[in-house]
């Protein structure tokens, strides 16, 4: 079964908790704190696997969680880092956060991509010893790992996409020019899944061609089968629009051409601007006058036209050479860049709930919104730091600290950020 969309939940591992421990050794008085830090939680890592061609496996398992880091121990022993959870997906899978719609990763090359980072381990009490606080009896818990509900979208990596109505000869053409073996029959929607084929033009020259299941009128709104696979055209550098110039099924070839182009535009306006070549198939079923009339119609719109008979590979070679020439001048296959975490405005944040715990002059501030907010701050940038200070005031964090009894010079700890409180 070909599945090219799946929704799953991913949760990176939480960091291990820091330890509260004190050094105890014979003949050593007041050994002091020696609690170690917790280990880092496991990351969620996505890797491209060329042995996979669909997302069918994700229909049965929808929740993926990495392990928590090991807790710290006494004797300044740090907790062990948890192993990463590796998820294998077909090459060309785009990972998108469902709630915001932002792209988290595009798994199109061999490099593993960390999509959800494991939480950092909490500090042991060794970090909180000061001349006035020699026996700190508290430690930091580990930070939570990132979690997302994501949608996986498979977008085929192909240089050339074959588009057109059903039964116009797309599968026949790809079977003639490559080693691909699609099902070919004289009825609509014979091809129900995209088919990839490598077209070799010489010892060191080749390109990947994709046979996209037939489109029909209304495909942009979900009619027929082809609409399910329009997303696979989005990466193609060049489109080859195949038209049955003979009108063997009672349709007007010119109207077929207009209709398919309109459906591409409805689905994604950028597709309508993609470079395109038009191939008129089944020329043997009509006369030369009809073919030339269609050629004139296509060339008036600025497209190159190639009359072919795909079943016997007639005049296919000039078409392939034109494709090869155009591809040499076009940019590489589209790669989607990961989008940054959106920065919340002060109005969006408003008054937020926070939990404040006072441990011997160290005020721990926690809140789910605060953890997400801190990820957007660059503490090396003065403007970002000023924004951070304004948000602490507008969100009510500073007021909450005052109510908790904080004084100037006390330490404020917000996950992996610490600073001294100044009035």
Secondary structure, 3 states (H helix, E strand, C coil): CCCCEEEEEEECCCCCCCCCCECCECCECCCCECCCCCCCCCCEEEEECCCCCCCHHHHCCCEEECCCCCCCECCCECCCCCCCEEEEECCCEEEEECCCCCEEEEECCCCCEEEECCCCCCCCHHHHCCCCCCCCCCCCCCCCCCEEEEEEEECCCCCEEEECCCCCCHHHHHHHHCCCCCCCCCCCCCCCCCEEEEEEEECCEEEEEEECCCCCCCHHHCCCCHHHHHHHHCCCCEEEEEEECCCCCCCCHHHHHHHHHHHHHHHCCCHHHCCEEEEEECHHHCCHHHHHHHHHHHHHCCCEEEECEHHHCECHHHHHHHHHHHHCCCCCCCCCCCCCCCCCCHHHHCCCCCEEEEECCEEEEECHHHHHHHCCCCCCCHHHHHHHHHHHHHCCHHHHHHHCCCCCCCEEEECCEEEECCC
